[in-house]
Amino acid sequence: MKVVDELLQTAVADVELLRKLDSQGDQFGIFRDVEFLLRAPTADKASTVASFINEHQYGVATPQDLEVSPSVLVVVHMPIEQHILQSVSGFMVCVSQLFGLEYDGWGCVVQSAHP
């Protein structure tokens, strides 16, 4: 898939997830750990991408499931206001495309003003 096509599809998916979180009372401006998942074809590729992300401090990246289904879990502490979230999500798409991984989306715990 071309990077532009994936960016467009990801933007739509991001908005859908933001709408779902909004319906649950999420306060988008509250900082929280947001997890981005990048699926890798090999354990070596997962380790390489995790090192790249960590070395450049784009987030805290951990290679996982290296023997079964290699992936990289990237955690970024951030708010999820749409323009911020979509910028980071788009960046993860680009990193995935550059290294030959598959971007599998993001998730976080709902943050509300009232505990």
Secondary structure, 3 states (H helix, E strand, C coil): CCHHHHHHHHHHHHHHHHHHHHHCCCCCCCCEEEEEEEECCCHHHHHHHHHHHHHCCCCEEEEECCCCCCEEEEEEEECCCHHHHHHHHHHHHHHHHHHCCEEEEEECCCCCCCC
